[in-house]
Amino acid sequence: MPRPTHSSPLGARLAAQPVLEPVPGWFLGFGQSATLATRFRKKIWRLFRNPFQVSWLDGLQLTLIPGNETSRSIFVTGRYEPNEFCLLTRILKSGMTFIDIGANMGLYTLFAASRVGKSGCVLAIEPSAREMQVLGDNVEQNALGNVRLHQAALSDRASEVELLVAGVQNSGHNTLGAFGYNTVLDHREKVRAMRLDDLVQSEKLGRVDVIKMDIEGAELATLRGGADTIQRFHPVMLLELSDRALQHQHSNSAGILDLLTRQGYRLYGFAADTGLPAPLERRDYFDSQNVIAVFGDSLPW
């Protein structure tokens, strides 16, 4: 992948302004054909060939990758998972520790680092060498000294595992199992897997406040490998439930929800009519839904 460049002032000038507000029913692709402006940007997006930087939330600089669906969403609409980022504005405070598991290009890492400030800490964990390059560049160009990068996968034991790396367009589909969608394989990588508990101990963390987890089916194994961390710190957790991915790693959404419930967590989703947190309606199969796990009865928002 070409390294980020400043050679596209046109891209930066044409990109949608970043927006931070709830969007009921948001999905990837939402709003990209809604107006003349978004339709124009969607067409222009296809012409870019090299990565370029845009201004993003909190004045952060973000590298967009041509052909990548997450980057396209930001360029065309100014939004990506807006309900989740609105939630984090109400939770993250100066001095907190945020762990981004499956950091990819670093959207959550950058935003959390901005919110927790110099007295806080962000651990960004990403197994793919290609995505780690973009993540590291994004952290460096924003001079975020409170971010610690780890190129690794998380699981319930330390080992070497095989990562299936998707094409650039679907980099969010990288997985240790099998692709949950009809995703084109770009290549395979041998990567180091470790337990969350071991990482927290090696980093000597005195607090863990929020964990975001989007790892395409490895969520249950990672929760098991982080049992001591979860029991000790009771972090708020934001994680994806996708049975189409979980089934390829010998787990399912019911197993995750049962494990969290036994640990004293209450589960919430994002209401379709408001985009705000609401008690999660359990069902047998979750296709792809982000849920919020909160320990005990008090709500952090």
N, C-alpha and C positions, 0 to 999 in steps of 0.2 A: 504494500500500500504506500502511495506517495506520502511523504511527510507533510504536515500542515504548512500552508504558505499564506502570505499576505497579498498574493498577486491578484486577488479578485475583489477590488473595491466595489465593483458592480454587485456582486453577490451580497456583500454586507449592506449595501444601500437599498437593495430590493427586498431583503428579508423582512418578514412580518415582525412587527414590534412584539416583544415578549409580553404575555398576558398572564396574570396570576389571579384567577377567579374560578370558582366551581363551574363545571360544565356537566349538567345532568346527562347521563347516558353516553359519556365520552367513550370512544373507541379509536384505535389507530386508523387514521384515515378520516376521522370526523372533521367536518367543516371544510375539507379541501376543495370542494366544488360548490361551496355555499354562496359565494359572491363573485363578482367580476374580478376583484383583486386576487382572491385565492385561486381562481381558475387561471389567471395570468401567471401567478407565481408557480403554480403546478407545472405549467408548460415550460416556463423559463428554467425551472429546476433541472430539466432533462438535458440542458445544454452545458451544464457545468461538468468539468472533467477533473479538476484538482481540488483538494480540501481547502477550505477558506474559513476565516473567522467571522463571527457575528457577535454583537452584544446580546447578552441574555439576562435572565433574572438577576437582581441584586447588582447589576453592572458587571457581571462576570463575562469573560470572553470565552466563547465556545467554538470549537472547531467542528464544522459540518463536513460530512463525508458524502460526496456525490454518489448517488445510487442507493444510499442507505435509507431505509424507511423511517427510522427515528429522526434522522437529520431532515428528511423531507417534511415531516410533520412540523418541526420547529420553523423551518424556512417558510413554509406555506401559511401556517396558521399562528405561529408564535406560541404554540402549546404542545406539551407532551405530558400525559397523565396529570392533567391539571388538578383533579380532585385530591390526588395524593400529595402534590406539592402544597396545595392550600392547607391540607391537614398538618404538614410539617411546619408551616409557619406558626401554627398554634401550639406546637409541641416543643420544638427545638429552642433551647435557651443557651446563653453564653455559658461556657464551661462544661457542657455536656459531651459525652462520648457517643459517637454514631458509628455503627459498623455497616458497611455497604457490601453485601455478599452477592457477587455477580455484578460488579460495578460497570462492566461494559465500557462505554465511552466516558462515563463519569458524571452524568447529569445529577444523580443524587449525591455523589461525593462532593461535587463543587458547591451545590446549594447548601448541603449540611455544613461544609467547612466555613462558608460565609456566615451561617447563622450561629454556629457554636463559638466562633471567634478564636482568637489566639490562645485563650485559656482552655479551649476545648480540644477535642481530638477526633479525627475521622480515620478509621481503618478501611481501606478500599481493597477488596479481594477480587481478583480477576484471573482466571486461568489462561485465557487465550493470549498468545504473544502479540497477535495483530491488534486486538482491542487494548491490551496493556500499553502499546505504543501510543495510541490515541489518548488513552486515559492519562498517561504520564505527561504527554505534551499539554493537555488541558490543565493539569495541576500546575505544571511549570509556568505556563504563560500567565497564570493568575497569581503566581508567587504564594501559593498556599502552603505555608510551612507547618500547618497543623494536620497535614494529611500524611499517612504512612501507607505505602503501597506494598501489596503482597501478591506476587504472581503464583497463584495456587488455586486448587479446588478445595472445597470443604466437604467432609463426609463424616462417617462415624468411626473411622480408623485411618491411621497414617499408612499411605501406600502410594504406588505409582499407578495412575489410571489413564485411560485413553479418552481424549476429548474429541468429539466430532465438531468440527468447525464449519459453520455454514458460510455461504457466500456473503459478501459485504452487505448486500441488500437486507438479509435476514440475520444479521450478526447476533440479534437477541435470541436466536434459536440454538446457539451452541449448547451442547449437552453431553453428559456422560453416559446417557442411555441410547435412545434412538430418537430421531426427530419426531415430534408430535404432529407436525404438518408435512405437507408434500414439499419439503425443503431440499434444495440442492446442496450436496456435500461439496465443500471446497477442498478440505484436507483433514487429516487426523494428526493429533499431537499427543505425545506422552507428557503428562503433567503430574506435578506433585499434589497429592491429596493430604489434608491434615484435618485434625479435629478443631472445632472452634474453641473448646476448652483449652487445648494446648496453645493455641495462638494467643488467647487472652492472657494466659499465664506468662508466656514468653514476652509479651508486650508490657507486662506488669501493670495492667489496667486496674485502677481503683474504683472504676464505675463503668457501667455500660447502660446507657439510657434508651437508645433506640437501635433496633436492628431492621434493616431492609434486606429482603431475601428474594431474589428472582433468578433461579438457577435451574429451570427447565427439568424438573422432576427429581432433583436431589434434595428437596426440602426436608423430607422425613429423616433421611440419614444425617443431614446436617443438624437438625434439631436434637437428634440423639447424641451426636458428638458435641453438642453444646449444653447438655443437661445441667452440668454444674454451674455454668455461667448463667443460665436462665433461672435456676433456683436461687442463686446468690443475689442477682441484680434485678430480676423481674423487669427486664426491659420491655418497652412497647415494641411490638413487632409488626412490620408491614410485609406481607408475603403473598406470593401468587399461588393460587390453587388451580392446577391444570391437570385433570385426570388423564388427558391425552398424552401428557408427558410423564406423569407419575407412574403410569402403568408399565412404562419401559424400564423402571427402576424398582420394580417389585413393591410398589406402595400405591396409595390412593388418598384422596382428600379426606375420607372418613378417618383414616388412621392418623392424619395430621390433626384434625379437629379434636379427636378423642384424646390424643396426647396432650394437646394444649389445655383442654378442659380439665384433665386430671391434674395438671400443674397449677390450676387455679386461675386460668385465663378466661376472659369473656371475649366473644368473637363479634366483630362488626364488619359490615360491608359498606359500600357507598350507595346511598339511595338513588334509584333511577330518576326520581322526580326532582331531587335537589342537588345531587352530587356530594352531599354531606354524610358523615358517618351515621349508620343506623344498625340496630341489632341484625346480625346475620341470619338469614333464612337458610337453614341447612337443607341440603338435597343430596340425592345419591351421586350426582355427577356434576362437577364444575368444569366447564370447558376451558375458561381462562378468566379468572377473577381475582383481583387483589383484595385481600382481607386484612383487617386490623385485629391484633390480639392485645388485650389490655389486662394486666394482672389486677385481681380484686375488683372492688366496686367503684372506686373513684376514677373519673375520666380526666385525661390530661388535656382535653380541649374544651 
